Amino acid sequence: MTAIYIGVMTGTSMDGVDIVAASFDPLQLHATLTLLFEPDLRDELMALTLPSDNEIDRMGKADVALATMIGEGINTLIEKNHLDRTQIKAIGSHGQTIRHRPEHGFTLQIGDPNIITEMTQIPVISDFRRRDMAAGGQGAPLVPAFHQALFQHDSIHRVILNLGGIANVSMLPAGKPEAVFGFDTGPANILMDAWCHRYTGQPYDENGNWAAYGQPIRSLLDRLQAHEFFSKEPPKSTGREDFNLEWLDEQILDWRNDLEYDELEDTPENIQATLMKLTTRAIKKAIYRSEMQTGEVYVCGGGAYNSNLLEQLRWRLRKHEWTVQTTADLGLSPTWVEATAFAWLAMRFVNQKSGNLPAVTGAAGYRILGTMTAV
């Protein structure tokens, strides 16, 4: 009987909850589902990513609401796709990160696994990041181990680029499993989506069309790139704590007070174009710093559907003839890569196998990630 694992992922962009039912060796997706957040819950989760009053009560209520939403979504996925519950070994639920502070040795995800287990009557594996952090790691990014297992090639260098709220890269040198590494490169959709929503009312810049109307502002770009995260050496990870709309507003205000400020450049679409260039420039720097001279870049996450951003990447990586396409060309839709990764991590836990890559997170060694909430 085929063992099926369910993976649940909600990322920094907070655009919804992705759920997959997958089996491995070989990979097969049996069912997929995306749940959109109710506006009130999304607003509450957003607020919890930044310090505010009465955080403990707010966190507790959001913890229950998110877990209930996930439990209902998993039951819907199972029932609509006629999955056999006896085949489902475990659910890997990442939860929603509301605070990630590796410099202080802690990270916090909500979405109570006890509620999910009670609602589905299936064991839940959760809390994937803290075991790595206890071993001195960043607890992120965790997906490179999955990328290696699924996508590494014997003779072709590959980079798996996840464009969620934050961008991260998995470097997969051809035929060298011991040389795999990865890290967060900086903001991706997190700033572009927030800026787009403020000025257009849309949740994101479809295909990057709005950014395409603008021109990047060099002086503002230089100011944004002065953030200390960009000069850090890997292993490194980041999140909404470092890059958020309030931080962006502060940088723009300082830029406007600068002697080099040019009022004619100060348009919303030019700032959107600047944010896109901030993302693509950091990715280019990350790829060119590796020892891989050329190869294939495969993009996943919501940013994989930003055609203008992908064209910008192709242009920036043309020097060494890197190709840029999406993971759909490898047989897995960009939408489902991260949720599938947490199904894979659940499978690793059930089989008592490590789920981290110390070269990526900086942990003292390989660790079995997660804790189980039993039926």
N, C-alpha and C positions, 0 to 999 in steps of 0.2 A: 504494500500500500504506500502510495506517494505521501511523504510528509510535507505538509503545507505550513508555511509561516506567514503571519500577517504583520506587515510593517506600517507604522503610523508616523507621519512627520508633519510638523508645522514649524516653519522656519522664521527667520528674522523678519521677512517681509510681511508676515501675518496676513497673507492673502487667502488662507484657508487651511484645511486639514486634508492631506493626501493619505489614502489608505490603499494598500495593495495586498493581495494574497498571492504568494509566490512559493515555488519549490525550486530546488537547486540541484546542480549536477545532472542534467543541464538546467540552466535558468529557464523557468516558465512562469509567466504571469497568468494566473487563473482568473483574477478579477481586480478591478480598480474602481476607486470612487474618490471624488473630491467633494468636501463639504465646505461651503462658504460660511464665514463667521456672520452671526447676527451683529449688526453695527454696535449695539451696546456692549457685547462681549469683546469685540475687537478693540473698542475704545478703552475698555477696562484693562485689557492685556497690554495695550500700548502704554497706558498710564503707569502700569506696574514695572515697566522697563526703566523708569526714571524715578529717583527719590521723590516721595510725596507724603502727605499726611495719612495716617491711619492705614499704612501699607499692609499690616498683618491681617486685619479684617478683610480688606479688599482682596488680598491674595487668597485667603481661605475661601471666599465666595467664588472667585474666578477658578480656583483649583477644582471645585466641585462642578461648576458649570462646564468647564472644558472637558473634564473626564466623562460627564454625562453625554455631552455631544459626541465624543469619540466612541463611547460604548454603543450609543444608538447607531452611529455610522457603521461600526463593525457588524452589528446585527443586520443592518440593511444590506451591506455588502454580501454577507453570507446567504441571506434569504433570497435576494434578487438573483444571485448567481447560482443558487442551488448547490452551495458547497457543503460537503459532508463535514460536520463539526468534529467527528472522530478522527479525521485526517489532520486537523489543525493542531499542531503541537504547541504553539505558543504565539503570542502577540508581542512584537517589539515596539513599544511606544516611547518615542523620544520625549514627548511633552513639549510645552512651550517654554523656551528659555526666557526668563524675566530678569535675570542678572547673571553676568558671566565675568568674574573677577579672578582670573588665574594668577594675577600678581599678588592676590591675597589668599590664594589657595582654595577658593570656593566658587561654585557655580550652582544655579538654582533653576530647575525646570518644574513646572506644575502640570497637573492633569492626573489626578489621583489614581494610581494603578489598582487600588483596592476596589474602587467603584467600577472600573472597566472590567475587572475580573468578575465581580458580582453580577454585572449586567450580561456578560457574554458567557460566563461559566467556562472560560478558557484562561490558562495561566498567562500572566503578563510579565514580560521582562522590561524593566525600566531603569532609570537612574544610571545610564551608560557612562556618563562622563566622570563621576567622582572617583571611581576606582583608579582611573588613569591619573587623576590629579593627586590622589593619595600617594602615588608612586613618583610624585614630582613633576608630572606632565601638565600640559595646558588643558587637557580634557577635550581638545579640539585642534584641528578638524578630525572627525572620526571616520569619514567616508573614504579616505585614501586606501585603507585596508581592503574595503569592498571593491574599489576601483582596480586595485592590483589583482585581486582574485578573478575579476570578470574581464578586464580589458587589457592587461599587459600582454605585449606581443614579443615573440622571440627575436624578430629582426627589425622591427620598426619602433623608433622612439615615439612615445605618446604622452600627451598631457591631457588630463581630464580637468576641465574648467567648470566649476559650479558657479553659476551666476544667480544666487539667491539675493537676500538682503545684503549679505556679505559675499564677496568673491573669494573662492579658495581654489588652489591648484593641487593636483596630484601628479607628480612627476614620475613617469614610468619608463626608465631607460630600458632599451631592448635587451631582453634575455638576462637581466640583472635584478632578480627579486630583492637582493640584499641592498640595492642602491636606491630603492624607492623612497621618495620623501615628498613632503607637501606642507602647505601652510596657508593661512588667510593672507590675501594680498591687500585687502582694504574694502571700502564700500562698493557695492554694485547697485542693486535696485533701491536700497534703503534711503538714499538721499534723492535719487532721481524720482522715485515714486512720490515722496513727500512734497518735493518742489512742484512736480507736475500737478498734484492734487490741489495744492494751494492756489495755483494760477489758472488751471483749466477746469477744475472740478472733476477730472477724470482720475481713476485710481492709479493709472500708470500711463506712460507715454507709448502708445501702441506703435510698434515697429520703429520706435525712436524718431517718428516723423516730426515731432515738435522740436527735438534737439537738432534735427537736420536743418531747420530754419535758422538756427543760431550759429554764431561763431565763438569758439572758445576764447576766453579772456586770459591772456598770458599772466598778467599780474595777479589776478585772483587765483588762478591755478597754482602759481608758485606759493601763494599764501596757504592754500589748502594742503599742499604737499609738505608744508613745514610741520604738519602734525607729527609728533614723535613716533607714532606707530610705523610710518613709512621708512624710517631709518633703523628700526629694530632688525636684528638678525633673527632668522628662524631658529628654533621653533617659536611661532607666535600665532595668536588668535585674537580676534576682536569682535565687537558687536555694537549694539545700539547705545551702550554706555559711552563709547568713544565717538561714534558718528551718528548724529541725530540732527533734527531740524533746528533745535536751539543752538547747537554748536555751529551749524552752517550760518545761521543768522548773525552770530557773533563775529564770524570770520568776514562776512559781507560788510557788516558795520565797520569793522576795522579797516577793511579795504576802501570803503567809501571815505574814510577819514584820512586815507593815505595821500601823500602829495602826488603820487603817480596815478591817482584815480581819474578815469576818463568817463565823464557822464554819458557820452554817446554809446559807450559799450554796455551800460547798465540797463539791460533789458532781460526779462525773465527767460526768454528763449536762449540768449547768450549764456546765461548762468546754467541753464539745463545742458547746453552743449559743453560747458566747462566741466560739469559733473560727469558727463560721459567720458570726457578725455581723462579726467582724474582716474576713472576706473580702468580704461584701456591702457593708459600709460603704466600704471602699477602692474598690470598683468604682463605687459611686454617686458618690463624690467625683471619680473619674476622668471619668465621663460628664458630670457637671454642670459640670466645669471647662472643657469644650469650648464652642465657640460655637454648637454645634447645640442648638437649643431643644427639639426633640422629634423622634422618629423610631422606628426599629425596632432592637431588640437581638436578635441571633441568637447562640445559645450552642452551642459545640462542646466536644469533650473529654469525659472521663469525668464531670465535674460536670454535664453537660447532662442526666444521668439522675437527678440529685438533685432530686426534685420539690419538696421543702421549701425548698431553696436558691433555686430559680427563683421560688417564690411569695414568698419574702422579697425577692428582687430586684424583682418586680413591685410589691410594696407600697412599697418604697423609691423607685422611679422613677415612682410614680403622679402626683406633683405636676405633672410636665411631660408626662404621658400617653405615656411611652415604652412600647411593647409589648415583651414578652419571649417569645421562642419559640426553637426550635432550628434549626440549619442544615438539618435535614430538610425544613423548609418552603421552603428554597431549592433543594432537590433533591440535597443531599449529606448523608449521615448524619453526625452528630456524631462517630461513632467513627472515620471515615476522613478527616477534614479534614486533620489534620497529616501523615499519611503521604502523602496526595495532594499536599500542598504540597511535599514533598521529591521527588516524581516531577516536579512542575512545575519545581522548581529544577534538577533534572537536565536537563530539556528546555531550560531557559534556558542552562545551561552548554553543552550540545551546539550550540545555535544562537548561542553567544557573545553572549548578552544579559545585562544586569545582573540581579541577583537581590535586591539590597538596596534599602531606601529610606533615604537619608541623614537625612531628617526624623525617622525612627523610631530609627535606631541612633546617629546623631551622626557618621557617617563623613564624610570630606571630600568624597565624591562617590559616584556610582553605580559599582559594581564588579561584575565577573563573579565569582560565588562558586563555590568548590570546586576540587578537583583531580581529575584522572582517573587511574585505575588501568586501563591498557589490557589487553586480552586477550593 
